[in-house]
Structures are given as structure tokens and as C-alpha cells.
Amino acid sequence: PVDIDIDAATIDFATLRGALGKLISKELGMRGIGMSMVLEEAITVDDLRDVARRTLKQISDRKGLAAAAEARKFLFGS
């Protein structure tokens, strides 16, 4: 699986939330509606970490590990 451990101290909530929204829309399309709803309810960095973990898992399951690794780079820059 793609590594998705993130350091909450280094993450800007608004930036990560925006990036997750774009990623869900781009990579999951209509299948990402449920995840978009979960994202709307996220209020902490830990919530966003969970959404990121779940989103990357869905991308991995649907498009493969390489796509999930690219998605992680988009989100976290590494």
C-alpha cells in the first residue's frame, strides 16, 4: 500500500482540504461522491488524514499503486 503517514504539525488544514477535494474529483469522479461528503464533514487534520488514507486506497484499488503514489505526491509533495 501507499504510505500515507503525515505529520499533522506540518500540514495546513485548508490547503490539504482543497487538494483532497481536487484529487477526489479528478481521480474518482462520480464514484468519489461519498468521499466528497466525508471530506465536507472533516474538521480536524486527523479527519483529513483519514479522508486521504481512504481516498488513496480507493485510487490504488481502481487505478493501481502507481496512480496512488502520484496522488500522494500531489497531496503531500513526497
Secondary structure, DSSP 8 states (H G I E B T S, - for coil): -------GGG--HHHHHHHHHHHIIIIIGGGGHHHHHHHHH--SHHHHHHHHHHHHHHHHHHH-HHHHHHHHHHHH--
